[in-house]
Amino acid sequence: MNRRNALKKMSLALGYTLAAPTLFSMLYSCTSEAETWQPLFFINNQKYIVTQLADIILPPNEIVGAVDLNIPEFIDKMYANVASEEAMDIFKKGGYLFEKSFIEHFNKDPASGSKEEYNALLDTYFGISDESQEKIFQLTKFDEQEVIDQYGLNSKNHDDYLIYKFLLSVRYHSLYGFYTSEKIGEEVLSYDPIPGTYMGCIPLSDVGNAWSL
Amino acid sequence: MADNNSTEEKQNFDVIVIGTGVTGGWAAKELCENGLNTLVLERGRMVEHITDYPTMYDDPWDYEFKGELKREEAKKQLKQARTGYTINEASKHWFVNDLEHPYEETKRFDWIRGYHVGGKSLMWARMSFRWSDMDFEANLKDGHGVDWPIRYKDLVPWYEKVEKFVGISGKSEGLSQLPDSIFTPPMELNCVEKDFQDGVAQNFDDRMVIHGRVANLTGDELREGRSNCQYRNRCIRGCPYGAYFSSNASTLPAAERTGNMTLRPNSIVHEIIYDEEQKLAIGVRVIDTITHENLEFYAKIIFCCAGTMPTAGILLKSKSKRFPNGLGNDSGELGHNIMDHHFKVGATAISENHEEEYYKGRKPTGFFVPRFRNLDNKKEMNFVRGYGMQGGASRTDWRRAIGEMSYGEELKEALLKPGEWEIGVNCFGECLPYHENKVTLNNEKLDEWGLPTLTFDVEFKENEMLMREDAEKQAVAMLKAAGFKNVKGYQEPCFPGNGIHEMGTARMGRDPKTSVLNENNQIHAVPNVYVTDGACMASSASQNPSLTYMTLTARAANHAAKQFKKNKFKNI
């Protein structure tokens, strides 16, 4: 990458401080087309469903959205390569139950579900009262076996646990992939790779958006 | 003498330094600058300053998984990952493969290290504090451990020498329990850290919040090969500016410039050779990790700077008729009295103020609260000794939304802005020297080189636990008094080793019956072997120890050079 080499040469001339480069070409870390990438981990309709959810969680406006930045592919890769075997298992089971829930609600093939339908379904899970949310967050702190032991295999609490783990993971990874993407990190958030100085108390208006690093 | 070395390679030196970390680098510099022909042996690979820092410029999006490891890779460094911050793509190459470097834990011990030129001087957190008389007198006054054979005044000229070379950023406060270093300009406190400082000053008369003291360069002084901190806070990766102190950026180049240093990486020292007739060490046994040869090198003086645990391992393994229990182990204390700082106890809070204020730059230090308990070793609490506090404030980022269920455009826009100000305080506490906290050689489990591995049996005990109770209470009280909201104390389980300040395995003392080293860091009965890494410590204080390690090393190296020039170590 040209930018890396330029920075390297500059640092060897010791004491040189740099402004954030703005002239270099932008490259996305995932270059696959949103439609055609092949999942390594998602099975059946999960690619489609995760894409719908990511699009709802971080939709495009004047700034690109999660799907524009290939976040669904990022989530797939994280599960294929990084997540623990336990997390992979919970995601698969939660995803299956969520898909089942879609069918129960709309009586149609999840692969032809519209964004509005997925939005409505997501809202039944995320649009709950603060008190209910707190209960769910407490529940998701447990291991799956602890939930089974306490409430029973395939009980409502167990199913809720799995679906919420799935949805919260999709939400978390959407935020994670988005706010640590090159596009957002360098062009939308405030990017300052080599500050050169430290100022402990300045007007927020001098900076604008949050620092990306 | 064995003659396994290739005929080309030089075998005889004035002095051998084992290790290239914080202390090995200083030993090399001081000995070389004194004109001694110095062989510096490092078990790990070469790391050249700047050219061998592969991740120094990386941003999170440069990594396919944002810096997280693939699960098969992660399985190789599960123990090194116990710190929570060492094992990611930016820094994992500085930490050992646990599968290749196993050790046993009778009780859990987090042995965090890397084997390469520079050692932990590449990855350290750079907090730098002097010890005070209170610290050196503690063992004598409360009866735990053995009396240090030195006092603060013995180290003052050496602290000064070290600080002038290293460059410590900080602000003088004139505190007797935390003497000032020679400082370069401090890194300013941010809005909320200043509020904390003011709030504590207004509400307490026995404690204060001060600027962090850190080995990153600020100010106008010129130091060869180094330039000022650029506030990227990526120190652990190695710094392209040489802004923080590491052997690679400072002491090793200084040693190199004298022309007296021979640096030999890929050389595992596993034994010191003792000559029963001369009653002196005469050299070291080495395994070359590239050629797999067994080699020997000889010198009039040996400096053990391999790190607290490797040094203990080498000395324990160096058995002879005179020293059946390990070199210098007349006292039976070798491998014992292990200490580490306990931490992961303190408090967090938020500030409702400064919504329209922010900062620029990512400074590599925050604030510090010097120890205020049991000053002058007066026993005022239900524990002895004390703790300091480290911490900082910052505005939250997108992660503040993790434990929520919001979504959509509003969330997206909101997370582009900084969140509220958070402040955190983490207390670092002194650990008493307990004889039973020990490391031993395990001759049943050998490593890939046929060398015995180590078995750790270390735990924090009652004094440490009682101290932690107070630390949490005080952190909460101070944040509340300063007007912060949502103040929450915390105490997380903390296991020895996790602080990465392990020390004590070959302690200094006045009496050869109860200590391994004398007041000059020489082994009592083998005066041409010096131990100046963390092994030499007779107590732990609560301050980060590296500045004191450097200081002891500089002092001992100059002592050794004087002895050498007076031909005190004869007949080799």
Interface residues (C-beta under 8 A of the other chain):
Chain A: R4 L7 K8 S11 L12 L14 G15 T17 S29 I56 I57 L58 P59 N61 I63 G65 K77 M78 N81 V82 A83 S84 E85 L122 Y125 F126 G127 I128 Q133 F137 L168 R171 Y172 L175 Y176 G177 F178 Y179 T180 S181 E182 G185 E186 V188 L189 D192 P193 I194 P195 G196 T197 Y198 M199 G200 C201 I202 P203 L204 S205 D206 V207 N209 A210 W211 L213
Chain B: I50 Y57 D59 P60 W61 D62 E64 F65 K66 E68 L69 K70 R71 M187 E188 L189 N190 C191 E193 K194 G225 R226 S227 N228 Q230 Y231 R232 P240 Y241 G242 H354 E355 E356 E357 Y358 Y359 K360 G361 R362 K363 R395 D397 W398 A401 I402 G403 E404 M405 S406 Y407 G408 E409 L411 K412 L415 L416 K417 P418 G419
